[in-house]
Amino acid sequence: MKQNKPRQDRWRTEIDNSIAAIAARRVVRDIRIVHEDLRRALGENDLQRTRIAWIAALTLLRSVGHVLAKVDTRRAGWLKDAINTKHQAVKQDMFHNLIFHEFIERERNVVIKEYKASIFDFVDDTDNGKKSKIVVTNIQIGTDVYTPSEAIAVALRYWERYLDHVEEMALSSRKRSRLHENHQR
């Protein structure tokens, strides 16, 4: 026999779903899978799989913001407002969003538009000084230097905090709206 949820629980679920960045969080889950693929490829020193996983990870990392802006904004007005407010803050405060500006956006643009990756470098591999061996290198973001896997992990944490903040802002806005509606009755 199916039991009905108490009214309060149904209302809570409705609010949680209405402020959740569901589509963007789906992209984040996929990034975790690609991140694991990247870690394995790096561990096996498989440059082709590393390149493919790197490109996939960067493309997905940048997609979080696009999906948030194009899909999740349609979920509810308060979520759209929170997303737009947070996006404007990121654009205006580059210093506190270096991972986005100097890594997620910049590296993705280089990968997509030039099919290059800053984690690959040519090193001298012969006595005649020709640069012929490709190696995986670290990446600098601001003043910090990361392995490729660490950079993806930092970017993942950035998006998780970003989405948490957007959802908190949306929930706060929704609560204020409900209080205002109740006050006017």
N, C-alpha and C positions, 0 to 999 in steps of 0.2 A: 504494500500500500504506500503510495507516494505521499509524503508529508509536505505540506506547504511551509515555506520559510516564513518566519515571523515578518510582519510588515517592515520593521526597522531594518532587518537584514536585506530585504528586497530593495529598500530605498538605498542602503549603503552600497550594494552591488551596482545599482543604477548610477550612482554618483561616481564610483570608482571606474566603471567602464566609460563613462562620459568624459572623464578627464585623462584617460590613459592614452599614451602615444603608442597605440597597438602596432601600427604598421612599422614605425621606426624601430620599435623594440624587436620586431621580427627580423629586421635587417641586422641588428646588433647580435642576435642569436646566430645568424649565418656567419657573421664575422668571427665569432668564437670558433666555429668549425673550420673556417679557412685559416685562422690563426694556428690551429693545431696542425693543419696540413703544412703550413709554412715551417713550423718548428720541426716537423718530421723531415721535410725536404732539406732544411739547413743541416740537421743532424746527420743526414745521409750524404751531404755534400752534393746533392743533385741540383745543379744550377738551373736546368730547364724547369723542373717542378718548383724550385724556389722562385724563379721569375714569374711563373704563372700564378702561384699563390700570392706573391707580392702584389701583382697587378689586380688580382681579384680582391684582396684585402683592402687595397687603397680605393678601388672603385666602390666597394661596399661602404667603407668608412665615409666617403663623401656622399654616398647615397642616403645615409641616415638623415642628413639635413634636408635633402631634396624631398625625401618621402615624408618627413615631418611637415614640411611646408606645403606639399602638394596633396597629400592624402589625409594626414591626421588633422590638418586645419579644418577639414570638412566635418569632423566629428561633432563639434560643439563650438559655439561662439566664444565661450570662456577659454577653451583650449586654443582656439585660433589667436585670441588676444595674447595669451601667455607665450605662445610660439613666436608671434611677431615681436613682442617686447623683448624676449630673450635674444632673438636674432639681431635686433638693433643694438642691444648691449654688446654682443660679440663683435659686431662691425665697428663699434666705437671704442672698444677696449681691446686693442690688439695685444697689448702686453700680457694681460691675464688669460689670453686665449692663443698663446703661441702655438700650442699643439695643433689647433685648427688652422691658423694662418700659415705657419711655416712648415707644417707637415701634411695634414689631411688635405688641405686645398692645394698647396704648391706641388707636393709630390704627386698627387693624383693628376694634376694638370700636365706635369712633365711626362708621366707614364702614358696618359691617354693621348696627348697631342704630339709627343715626340717618340713614344715607345722606348723611353730610356728609364733607367732607375738609378737613383743616387747610391744605392747599396752595392752596385756592381762597379768594379774598377779593373783596369788593365794594369798588370805589373810586369816588370822585366822577367822574362822566362828563359832567355837565351843569352849566350855570351856576347852576341853582337848588339845587344841593347834594344832589340825590338820588344815592343809591348804586345805580348801575345797571350798571356794567361789571364783569364777572368777570375776574379775572387770576389767574395762577398765582404763588404766593409760595413763599418758602423755609420750611423747617421746622426748629424748634429741638428738639434732643435733648440733654438735659443742658445744658451751656453751649455746645455746638457748634451751628452753623447750617449746614444743607445745602440744596442744591437738591433737588427731588424725586428726580431721577435719582441724585444722590450718596447720598441717604438709603437708597434701595433697594440701591445698591452696597455700602454699609456693612453693611446688614442681611444681604446675601448673604454677605459675608466673615465676619460673625458666625456664621452657620449653618455655613459651611464649616469654620471652626475648631472649632465646637461638635461637629460630626459627627466630625471628625478626632480630637478628644479622647475622645469616647465610644468610637470604634473602637480607639484606643490602650489605653484602660482595659480594654475587653473582651478585646483580644489579650493584654494582660498577665495578666488573670485566667485566661484559657484556658491560657496557658503555665504559670502557677503550678499550675493544676489538673492539667495533663499531667505536670509534674514530680512532683507529689504522687502521682499514680497510678503513675508509674514507680518512685518511691521505695518504694512499698508492695509492689511485686512482688517 
